[in-house]
Amino acid sequence: MFHALKSLLFVAGYREGSHECLIVGIEELFIGTGLLPVSIAADLRHAKAAREAADYGLTYGRDAAEGILADAGEVLRIASEYLTETGYGLDPRE
């Protein structure tokens, strides 16, 4: 999710300084303007919290991981569609 959304900031002319900067940038530039759904920020915040819990609190589980994988697939799909619509997508024939 991080890298898919990072690519959106990049094509908008920005670079993130942290995960939180990425979230704020996406909220301001893409969600606040109606270009992307609000659920993207919520999914990214949830994944960030789960990663931090796993890294620092040794708290993790299969259900959480499967939910995040599903969210990540949706975020990747939405980011890819946006990039394709704006001329930055990959040509599937290449």
C-alpha positions in Angstrom: 0.0 0.0 0.0 2.8 2.4 1.0 4.6 2.2 -2.4 1.4 2.2 -4.5 0.3 5.4 -2.8 3.8 6.8 -2.8 3.7 6.6 -6.6 0.6 8.9 -6.6 2.4 11.5 -4.6 5.4 11.2 -6.9 3.4 11.9 -10.0 1.8 14.8 -8.3 5.2 16.3 -7.7 5.7 15.4 -4.1 7.8 13.0 -2.0 6.9 11.7 1.5 9.1 12.0 4.5 7.4 9.2 6.5 4.4 7.0 6.6 2.4 9.7 8.3 3.5 12.3 5.7 2.3 9.9 3.0 -1.1 9.5 4.6 -1.5 13.3 5.1 -0.4 13.9 1.5 -2.9 11.3 0.1 -5.7 12.8 2.2 -5.0 16.3 1.1 -4.2 15.8 -2.6 -6.4 12.9 -3.5 -9.1 12.1 -0.9 -9.9 15.7 0.0 -10.3 16.6 -3.7 -12.6 13.6 -4.3 -10.1 11.8 -6.6 -9.8 8.8 -4.3 -12.2 7.2 -1.7 -11.8 7.9 2.0 -11.3 4.2 2.7 -7.8 4.4 1.3 -6.5 6.5 4.2 -8.3 4.3 6.7 -6.8 1.1 5.1 -3.3 2.6 5.2 -3.7 3.8 8.8 -4.9 0.3 9.8 -2.0 -1.4 8.0 0.5 1.0 9.6 -0.9 0.3 13.1 -0.8 -3.5 12.5 2.7 -3.4 11.2 3.8 -1.3 14.2 2.1 -3.7 16.6 3.8 -6.7 14.9 7.2 -5.0 14.8 7.3 -3.5 18.3 4.6 -5.3 20.3 5.0 -8.7 18.8 1.2 -8.7 18.3 0.0 -10.2 15.0 -2.4 -12.8 13.6 -3.6 -14.5 10.5 -6.9 -12.7 10.4 -5.3 -9.3 10.6 -2.8 -10.2 7.9 -5.4 -11.6 5.6 -7.5 -8.4 6.1 -4.6 -6.2 5.3 -3.7 -8.2 2.2 -7.3 -7.7 0.9 -7.1 -4.0 1.7 -3.7 -3.8 -0.1 -5.1 -5.5 -3.2 -7.9 -2.9 -3.3 -5.5 0.0 -2.7 -3.2 -1.3 -5.5 -6.2 -1.6 -7.9 -7.4 1.9 -7.2 -3.9 3.4 -7.4 -3.2 1.5 -10.7 -6.5 2.7 -12.2 -5.7 6.3 -11.2 -2.2 6.1 -12.7 -3.5 4.6 -15.9 -6.2 7.2 -16.3 -3.7 10.0 -15.8 -1.2 8.5 -18.3 1.3 7.0 -15.9 0.1 3.4 -16.0 2.0 0.6 -17.5 1.0 -0.7 -20.9 0.0 -4.4 -20.2 1.4 -5.3 -23.6 4.9 -4.3 -22.5 
